[in-house]
Amino acid sequence: MFKIYNNFIFPKNLKKSILLIGNFDGLHLGHQKVCREAKKYKKKYKLKLGLLTFNPLPVMFFNNKMKNYRLTNDLQKFILLKKIGVDFVINKRFNLKFSKITSEQFIKNIIVKKIDPKFIFVSNNFRYGNKRKGDVKELINEGKKYGFNIIKPEPLRIKKQVVSSTLIRGLIKKGKIKQVNKLLSRNWVINGAVQKGRQLGKKLGFPTCNIDINNYISAKPGVYSIKVSIDDTKKILNGIAYLGYRPTFGGKKLLLEVNLFGFKGNLYRKTLNVYFFNFIRGDKKFSNKISLISQMKKDLTKAKFDLRKKIIL
């Protein structure tokens, strides 16, 4: 049974497990490759497979003004890990006290005394401890000392480029959603609650609901073809999304507005999963409402054409 722990107190039968360490933000093809390799060890040695990850992501903790960075939220990540075959997750709170732990203390007091794994899977550029002083070379030496084994899987490369969360964030910022979806092996999705808005879309003849994007990476401002599920129901609805600042109306706040084709009902406070399919056009300021409405009709036609084709999901 899949379990999530927010501290290092967990059953003894999880000791001597296989441990993955990292953010695993996005669970992209590169992460999936590492998990597949770890599962081979799981099967061969009949061990449990776990992940040590951190919340917030360390890079966001040290840059507390950093927002709109995540590819997946924690819930999405846990669901994907469960599907992949991970048995347990240690989702450690990353705070100032934890950040001051030295690399030696991290190995001795946490890895060895608290978790006690048999195998640890890390990337070649893995760093740990205060000021990121610990590296893979040190980790290997500590493993020999304390009796755990370090596995460094080769990174996944596609067209000579390493598949990474950083690469995917860059593609999202460029609006290259089709490429993103291929590297994730699924549609990139924003999960968020519907909030009250100014109802400008309704006044223009295109009723929309506003989604709080929280700390998700902000995609290229513009219009996207999407599919949506409501409150984890299996029903999938087609739609179109606008992500931007409403320059025509002098807006300054980043908004995600969703229009669902043919939907009638109140979605306020409902949670939507917004699956991105394709980038239609960039954000722009229109001279008047008539020009905006004309463009919105064209966007709608393009979105409906996009959604006839199956682009993953």
C-alpha positions as CSV (number, residue, x, y, z in Angstrom):
1,M,0.0,0.0,0.0
2,F,1.3,3.5,-1.0
3,K,2.1,5.6,2.0
4,I,3.2,9.3,2.5
5,Y,5.2,10.3,5.5
6,N,5.9,13.9,6.6
7,N,8.7,13.0,8.9
8,F,11.3,10.2,9.4
9,I,9.1,8.1,11.7
10,F,7.9,5.1,9.7
11,P,7.7,1.3,10.0
12,K,10.8,-0.8,10.4
13,N,9.8,-2.9,7.3
14,L,10.7,0.2,5.2
15,K,14.3,0.1,6.3
16,K,16.8,-1.4,3.9
17,S,14.7,-0.1,1.0
18,I,15.6,1.4,-2.3
19,L,15.6,5.2,-2.0
20,L,15.3,7.9,-4.7
21,I,16.3,11.4,-3.6
22,G,15.2,14.5,-5.5
23,N,12.4,16.9,-6.4
24,F,10.9,14.8,-9.1
25,D,8.9,17.8,-10.2
26,G,6.9,16.9,-13.3
27,L,7.6,13.1,-13.2
28,H,8.8,13.5,-16.8
29,L,10.3,10.8,-19.0
30,G,13.7,11.2,-17.4
31,H,12.2,10.6,-13.9
32,Q,10.2,7.7,-15.3
33,K,13.4,6.1,-16.6
34,V,15.0,6.3,-13.1
35,C,11.9,4.8,-11.5
36,R,12.0,1.9,-14.0
37,E,15.6,1.2,-13.2
38,A,14.9,1.4,-9.5
39,K,12.0,-1.1,-9.9
40,K,14.4,-3.6,-11.4
41,Y,16.3,-3.5,-8.1
42,K,13.1,-3.7,-6.2
43,K,12.1,-6.9,-8.1
44,K,15.6,-8.4,-7.9
45,Y,16.2,-7.9,-4.2
46,K,12.5,-7.9,-3.1
47,L,12.8,-4.5,-1.4
48,K,10.4,-1.5,-1.0
49,L,10.9,1.5,-3.2
50,G,10.7,5.0,-1.6
51,L,11.3,8.7,-2.5
52,L,12.8,11.4,-0.2
53,T,11.6,14.7,-1.5
54,F,11.2,18.2,0.0
55,N,8.4,20.8,0.4
56,P,8.8,23.5,-0.5
57,L,11.4,22.8,-3.2
58,P,14.7,24.0,-1.9
59,V,15.2,26.4,-4.8
60,M,11.9,28.0,-3.8
61,F,12.8,28.2,-0.2
62,F,16.1,30.0,-0.8
63,N,14.3,32.3,-3.3
64,N,11.2,33.1,-1.3
65,K,10.0,35.6,-3.9
66,M,10.0,32.8,-6.5
67,K,6.5,31.9,-7.5
68,N,5.0,30.1,-10.6
69,Y,7.7,27.5,-10.7
70,R,6.2,24.1,-10.2
71,L,5.3,21.6,-13.0
72,T,3.2,19.6,-10.6
73,N,1.7,20.1,-7.2
74,D,2.4,17.6,-4.4
75,L,-0.9,15.8,-4.8
76,Q,-0.3,15.3,-8.6
77,K,3.3,14.1,-7.9
78,F,2.1,11.6,-5.3
79,I,-0.6,10.2,-7.6
80,L,2.0,9.7,-10.4
81,L,4.5,8.1,-8.1
82,K,1.9,5.6,-6.9
83,K,1.0,4.7,-10.5
84,I,4.7,4.3,-11.3
85,G,5.2,1.8,-8.5
86,V,6.8,3.7,-5.7
87,D,5.8,2.3,-2.3
88,F,6.3,5.3,0.0
89,V,7.2,9.0,0.0
90,I,9.0,11.0,2.7
91,N,7.8,14.5,2.0
92,K,10.1,16.4,4.4
93,R,9.4,20.0,5.3
94,F,12.3,22.1,4.1
95,N,12.9,25.0,6.5
96,L,15.7,27.1,7.9
97,K,16.7,24.6,10.5
98,F,16.9,21.7,8.0
99,S,18.8,23.9,5.5
100,K,21.6,24.3,8.0
101,I,22.3,20.6,8.4
102,T,25.8,19.8,7.2
103,S,26.4,17.2,4.5
104,E,28.0,14.9,7.1
105,Q,25.0,15.3,9.5
106,F,22.6,14.6,6.6
107,I,24.2,11.3,5.9
108,K,24.8,10.1,9.4
109,N,21.7,11.4,11.3
110,I,19.1,11.2,8.5
111,I,20.1,8.8,5.8
112,V,21.7,6.2,8.0
113,K,20.0,6.6,11.4
114,K,16.5,7.5,10.2
115,I,16.0,5.9,6.8
116,D,18.8,3.2,6.5
117,P,18.4,2.4,2.8
118,K,20.2,-0.4,1.0
119,F,20.4,1.4,-2.4
120,I,20.2,5.2,-3.1
121,F,19.5,6.4,-6.6
122,V,20.7,10.0,-7.4
123,S,21.6,12.1,-10.4
124,N,25.2,12.9,-11.2
125,N,24.7,16.6,-10.2
126,F,23.0,15.7,-6.9
127,R,24.1,18.1,-4.0
128,Y,23.1,18.0,-0.4
129,G,23.7,19.6,3.0
130,N,24.4,23.1,4.1
131,K,25.4,25.3,1.2
132,R,25.2,22.2,-1.1
133,K,28.6,21.1,0.0
134,G,27.9,17.4,-0.3
135,D,28.3,15.8,-3.8
136,V,28.0,12.4,-5.3
137,K,31.7,11.6,-4.7
138,E,31.2,12.2,-1.0
139,L,28.0,10.2,-1.0
140,I,29.8,7.2,-2.5
141,N,32.5,7.4,0.1
142,E,29.9,7.6,2.9
143,G,28.1,4.7,1.4
144,K,31.2,2.5,1.7
145,K,31.6,3.6,5.3
146,Y,27.9,3.0,6.4
147,G,26.9,0.2,4.1
148,F,24.6,1.6,1.4
149,N,25.1,1.5,-2.3
150,I,24.9,4.5,-4.7
151,I,23.3,4.0,-8.1
152,K,23.7,6.8,-10.7
153,P,21.5,6.1,-13.7
154,E,22.5,7.8,-17.0
155,P,20.2,10.7,-17.8
156,L,17.7,10.3,-20.5
157,R,18.7,12.2,-23.7
158,I,16.4,12.9,-26.6
159,K,18.1,14.3,-29.7
160,K,21.3,14.7,-27.5
161,Q,19.4,16.9,-25.0
162,V,19.0,15.8,-21.4
163,V,15.3,15.6,-20.4
164,S,15.0,17.7,-17.3
165,S,12.4,19.7,-15.3
166,T,14.4,22.8,-16.3
167,L,14.1,22.0,-20.0
168,I,10.4,21.5,-19.7
169,R,9.9,24.7,-17.7
170,G,11.6,26.6,-20.5
171,L,9.4,25.0,-23.2
172,I,6.3,25.9,-21.2
173,K,7.4,29.5,-21.0
174,K,7.8,29.4,-24.8
175,G,4.3,27.9,-25.3
176,K,5.7,24.7,-26.8
177,I,3.0,22.6,-25.2
178,K,3.1,19.7,-27.7
179,Q,6.8,19.2,-26.9
180,V,6.1,19.5,-23.2
181,N,3.4,16.8,-23.4
182,K,5.7,14.4,-25.2
183,L,8.4,14.8,-22.6
184,L,5.9,14.3,-19.8
185,S,4.2,11.4,-21.6
186,R,0.9,13.0,-20.7
187,N,-0.7,16.4,-20.9
188,W,0.6,19.1,-18.7
189,V,-2.2,20.0,-16.3
190,I,-3.0,22.8,-13.8
191,N,-5.1,21.8,-10.9
192,G,-6.9,24.7,-9.2
193,A,-10.0,26.0,-7.5
194,V,-12.5,28.2,-9.4
195,Q,-12.6,31.8,-8.0
196,K,-14.9,34.7,-8.5
197,G,-13.9,37.0,-11.3
198,R,-15.1,40.2,-12.9
199,Q,-17.3,38.3,-15.4
200,L,-15.8,40.1,-18.3
201,G,-15.9,36.9,-20.4
202,K,-19.7,36.6,-19.8
203,K,-20.2,40.2,-20.9
204,L,-18.3,39.5,-24.1
205,G,-20.4,36.4,-24.8
206,F,-17.8,33.9,-23.7
207,P,-18.4,32.9,-20.1
208,T,-15.3,31.8,-18.3
209,C,-14.2,30.6,-14.8
210,N,-11.1,31.9,-13.2
211,I,-8.6,29.3,-11.9
212,D,-6.0,30.0,-9.2
213,I,-2.7,28.7,-10.6
214,N,-0.9,28.9,-7.2
215,N,2.8,28.1,-7.7
216,Y,2.5,26.4,-11.1
217,I,5.0,27.6,-13.7
218,S,3.5,30.4,-15.7
219,A,3.2,29.4,-19.3
220,K,3.6,31.8,-22.2
221,P,0.7,34.3,-22.0
222,G,-1.9,33.6,-24.6
223,V,-4.7,31.2,-25.7
224,Y,-4.7,27.4,-25.4
225,S,-6.9,24.5,-26.4
226,I,-7.6,22.5,-23.4
227,K,-9.7,19.7,-21.9
228,V,-11.0,19.8,-18.3
229,S,-12.2,17.4,-15.6
230,I,-14.2,18.7,-12.7
231,D,-13.5,17.6,-9.1
232,D,-11.7,14.4,-10.2
233,T,-14.7,13.1,-12.1
234,K,-14.0,10.9,-15.1
235,K,-16.0,13.2,-17.5
236,I,-13.7,15.2,-19.8
237,L,-15.0,18.5,-21.3
238,N,-13.5,20.4,-24.2
239,G,-12.6,24.0,-23.9
240,I,-10.3,27.0,-24.5
241,A,-8.2,28.8,-21.9
242,Y,-6.7,32.3,-21.7
243,L,-3.6,32.8,-19.6
244,G,-2.5,36.4,-19.3
245,Y,-2.9,39.8,-17.9
246,R,-5.9,41.1,-19.9
247,P,-4.0,44.0,-21.5
248,T,-7.1,45.2,-23.3
249,F,-8.7,45.9,-19.9
250,G,-5.6,47.2,-18.2
251,G,-5.1,44.1,-16.1
252,K,-1.9,43.5,-14.1
253,K,-2.6,40.1,-12.4
254,L,-1.8,36.8,-14.1
255,L,-5.1,35.0,-14.7
256,L,-6.1,31.6,-16.1
257,E,-9.6,31.8,-17.5
258,V,-11.4,28.7,-18.9
259,N,-14.4,28.5,-21.3
260,L,-16.0,25.1,-21.5
261,F,-17.8,24.4,-24.8
262,G,-21.5,24.0,-24.2
263,F,-21.3,23.8,-20.4
264,K,-24.0,25.4,-18.3
265,G,-23.7,25.4,-14.6
266,N,-22.0,27.0,-11.6
267,L,-18.4,25.9,-11.1
268,Y,-17.6,28.4,-8.3
269,R,-15.3,26.7,-5.7
270,K,-15.1,23.5,-7.8
271,T,-11.7,22.1,-8.5
272,L,-10.7,21.8,-12.1
273,N,-8.0,19.8,-13.8
274,V,-7.0,21.9,-16.9
275,Y,-5.2,19.7,-19.5
276,F,-3.2,21.8,-22.0
277,F,-3.2,20.6,-25.6
278,N,-1.9,23.3,-27.9
279,F,-0.8,26.9,-27.9
280,I,-3.1,28.9,-30.2
281,R,-1.8,32.5,-30.1
282,G,0.1,34.9,-27.9
283,D,-1.5,37.6,-25.7
284,K,-2.1,41.0,-27.2
285,K,-3.9,44.2,-26.5
286,F,-6.9,44.9,-28.7
287,S,-8.1,48.4,-29.7
288,N,-11.7,47.7,-28.8
289,K,-14.1,45.0,-27.7
290,I,-15.4,44.3,-31.2
291,S,-11.8,43.4,-32.4
292,L,-11.4,41.2,-29.3
293,I,-14.7,39.3,-29.8
294,S,-13.8,38.7,-33.5
295,Q,-10.4,37.2,-32.5
296,M,-12.0,35.1,-29.7
297,K,-14.4,33.5,-32.3
298,K,-11.3,32.6,-34.4
299,D,-9.6,31.2,-31.4
300,L,-12.7,29.1,-30.6
301,T,-12.7,27.6,-34.1
302,K,-9.0,26.8,-33.9
303,A,-9.4,25.2,-30.4
304,K,-12.2,23.0,-31.6
305,F,-10.1,21.9,-34.6
306,D,-7.2,21.1,-32.2
307,L,-9.3,19.0,-29.9
308,R,-10.5,16.7,-32.8
309,K,-7.0,15.3,-32.8
310,K,-5.8,13.2,-29.9
311,I,-2.8,14.9,-28.5
312,I,-2.0,12.5,-25.7
313,L,-4.4,12.9,-22.6
